[in-house]
Amino acid sequence: MVKLNLLLMVIAVLCAMGVVTSQHKARKMFIDLQQEESLAKQMEVEWGQLQLEQSTWAMHARIEKIASSYLHMKMPDPAKTQVIPLQAQARGVNP
Protein backbone atom coordinates (compact mmCIF):
# COMPACT_ATOMS: atom_id res chain seq x y z
CA MET A 1 0.00 0.00 0.00
CA VAL A 2 2.89 2.34 0.78
CA LYS A 3 4.39 1.65 -2.65
CA LEU A 4 1.09 2.50 -4.31
CA ASN A 5 0.85 5.75 -2.34
CA LEU A 6 4.42 6.68 -3.31
CA LEU A 7 3.72 5.84 -6.94
CA LEU A 8 0.57 7.97 -6.95
CA MET A 9 2.45 10.80 -5.24
CA VAL A 10 5.25 10.67 -7.84
CA ILE A 11 2.67 10.69 -10.64
CA ALA A 12 0.88 13.68 -9.03
CA VAL A 13 4.16 15.59 -8.69
CA LEU A 14 5.06 14.84 -12.32
CA CYS A 15 1.62 16.00 -13.47
CA ALA A 16 2.00 19.18 -11.42
CA MET A 17 5.43 19.80 -12.97
CA GLY A 18 3.90 19.27 -16.42
CA VAL A 19 1.16 21.81 -15.68
CA VAL A 20 3.70 24.35 -14.41
CA THR A 21 5.91 23.83 -17.46
CA SER A 22 3.04 24.14 -19.92
CA GLN A 23 1.75 27.30 -18.18
CA HIS A 24 5.22 28.82 -18.30
CA LYS A 25 5.52 28.05 -22.03
CA ALA A 26 2.05 29.47 -22.67
CA ARG A 27 2.90 32.71 -20.86
CA LYS A 28 6.21 33.00 -22.70
CA MET A 29 4.47 32.46 -26.04
CA PHE A 30 1.81 35.05 -25.13
CA ILE A 31 4.52 37.60 -24.32
CA ASP A 32 6.19 36.85 -27.67
CA LEU A 33 2.83 37.28 -29.41
CA GLN A 34 2.31 40.67 -27.78
CA GLN A 35 5.78 41.79 -28.82
CA GLU A 36 5.17 40.71 -32.42
CA GLU A 37 1.79 42.49 -32.49
CA SER A 38 3.47 45.64 -31.19
CA LEU A 39 6.12 45.34 -33.90
CA ALA A 40 3.41 44.85 -36.53
CA LYS A 41 1.65 48.04 -35.36
CA GLN A 42 4.93 49.97 -35.55
CA MET A 43 5.52 48.68 -39.06
CA GLU A 44 1.99 49.69 -40.11
CA VAL A 45 2.63 53.22 -38.83
CA GLU A 46 5.96 53.33 -40.67
CA TRP A 47 4.30 52.03 -43.86
CA GLY A 48 1.72 54.83 -43.66
CA GLN A 49 4.47 57.40 -43.17
CA LEU A 50 6.39 56.02 -46.14
CA GLN A 51 3.31 56.16 -48.36
CA LEU A 52 2.72 59.76 -47.33
CA GLU A 53 6.34 60.62 -48.01
CA GLN A 54 6.20 58.94 -51.42
CA SER A 55 3.08 60.86 -52.40
CA THR A 56 4.77 64.09 -51.29
CA TRP A 57 7.88 63.39 -53.36
CA ALA A 58 5.80 62.50 -56.43
CA MET A 59 3.63 65.65 -56.47
CA HIS A 60 3.33 67.14 -59.95
CA ALA A 61 4.13 70.67 -58.76
CA ARG A 62 7.35 69.49 -57.14
CA ILE A 63 8.41 67.55 -60.23
CA GLU A 64 7.68 70.55 -62.45
CA LYS A 65 9.67 72.84 -60.17
CA ILE A 66 12.67 70.50 -60.20
CA ALA A 67 12.42 70.03 -63.97
CA SER A 68 12.35 73.77 -64.62
CA SER A 69 14.84 74.98 -62.00
CA TYR A 70 17.48 72.23 -61.80
CA LEU A 71 17.20 70.60 -65.19
CA HIS A 72 16.29 73.79 -67.10
CA MET A 73 13.41 72.04 -68.85
CA LYS A 74 10.35 73.84 -70.17
CA MET A 75 7.05 72.95 -71.78
CA PRO A 76 7.26 72.74 -75.57
CA ASP A 77 5.59 75.37 -77.71
CA PRO A 78 2.07 74.18 -78.67
CA ALA A 79 2.79 75.13 -82.28
CA LYS A 80 5.66 72.63 -82.32
CA THR A 81 3.58 69.87 -80.71
CA GLN A 82 2.26 67.19 -83.03
CA VAL A 83 -0.32 64.54 -82.00
CA ILE A 84 0.06 61.19 -83.76
CA PRO A 85 -3.01 58.90 -83.67
CA LEU A 86 -2.68 55.21 -82.87
CA GLN A 87 -2.85 52.81 -85.79
CA ALA A 88 -6.12 51.29 -84.57
CA GLN A 89 -7.71 54.72 -84.35
CA ALA A 90 -6.37 55.70 -87.77
CA ARG A 91 -8.17 52.69 -89.30
CA GLY A 92 -11.37 53.55 -87.45
CA VAL A 93 -11.25 50.52 -85.10
CA ASN A 94 -11.94 51.08 -81.43
CA PRO A 95 -9.29 49.56 -79.17
C-alpha positions as CSV (number, residue, x, y, z in Angstrom):
1,M,0.0,0.0,0.0
2,V,2.9,2.3,0.8
3,K,4.4,1.7,-2.7
4,L,1.1,2.5,-4.3
5,N,0.8,5.8,-2.3
6,L,4.4,6.7,-3.3
7,L,3.7,5.8,-6.9
8,L,0.6,8.0,-7.0
9,M,2.5,10.8,-5.2
10,V,5.2,10.7,-7.8
11,I,2.7,10.7,-10.6
12,A,0.9,13.7,-9.0
13,V,4.2,15.6,-8.7
14,L,5.1,14.8,-12.3
15,C,1.6,16.0,-13.5
16,A,2.0,19.2,-11.4
17,M,5.4,19.8,-13.0
18,G,3.9,19.3,-16.4
19,V,1.2,21.8,-15.7
20,V,3.7,24.3,-14.4
21,T,5.9,23.8,-17.5
22,S,3.0,24.1,-19.9
23,Q,1.8,27.3,-18.2
24,H,5.2,28.8,-18.3
25,K,5.5,28.0,-22.0
26,A,2.1,29.5,-22.7
27,R,2.9,32.7,-20.9
28,K,6.2,33.0,-22.7
29,M,4.5,32.5,-26.0
30,F,1.8,35.1,-25.1
31,I,4.5,37.6,-24.3
32,D,6.2,36.8,-27.7
33,L,2.8,37.3,-29.4
34,Q,2.3,40.7,-27.8
35,Q,5.8,41.8,-28.8
36,E,5.2,40.7,-32.4
37,E,1.8,42.5,-32.5
38,S,3.5,45.6,-31.2
39,L,6.1,45.3,-33.9
40,A,3.4,44.9,-36.5
41,K,1.7,48.0,-35.4
42,Q,4.9,50.0,-35.5
43,M,5.5,48.7,-39.1
44,E,2.0,49.7,-40.1
45,V,2.6,53.2,-38.8
46,E,6.0,53.3,-40.7
47,W,4.3,52.0,-43.9
48,G,1.7,54.8,-43.7
49,Q,4.5,57.4,-43.2
50,L,6.4,56.0,-46.1
51,Q,3.3,56.2,-48.4
52,L,2.7,59.8,-47.3
53,E,6.3,60.6,-48.0
54,Q,6.2,58.9,-51.4
55,S,3.1,60.9,-52.4
56,T,4.8,64.1,-51.3
57,W,7.9,63.4,-53.4
58,A,5.8,62.5,-56.4
59,M,3.6,65.6,-56.5
60,H,3.3,67.1,-60.0
61,A,4.1,70.7,-58.8
62,R,7.4,69.5,-57.1
63,I,8.4,67.5,-60.2
64,E,7.7,70.6,-62.5
65,K,9.7,72.8,-60.2
66,I,12.7,70.5,-60.2
67,A,12.4,70.0,-64.0
68,S,12.4,73.8,-64.6
69,S,14.8,75.0,-62.0
70,Y,17.5,72.2,-61.8
71,L,17.2,70.6,-65.2
72,H,16.3,73.8,-67.1
73,M,13.4,72.0,-68.9
74,K,10.3,73.8,-70.2
75,M,7.1,72.9,-71.8
76,P,7.3,72.7,-75.6
77,D,5.6,75.4,-77.7
78,P,2.1,74.2,-78.7
79,A,2.8,75.1,-82.3
80,K,5.7,72.6,-82.3
81,T,3.6,69.9,-80.7
82,Q,2.3,67.2,-83.0
83,V,-0.3,64.5,-82.0
84,I,0.1,61.2,-83.8
85,P,-3.0,58.9,-83.7
86,L,-2.7,55.2,-82.9
87,Q,-2.9,52.8,-85.8
88,A,-6.1,51.3,-84.6
89,Q,-7.7,54.7,-84.3
90,A,-6.4,55.7,-87.8
91,R,-8.2,52.7,-89.3
92,G,-11.4,53.6,-87.5
93,V,-11.2,50.5,-85.1
94,N,-11.9,51.1,-81.4
95,P,-9.3,49.6,-79.2
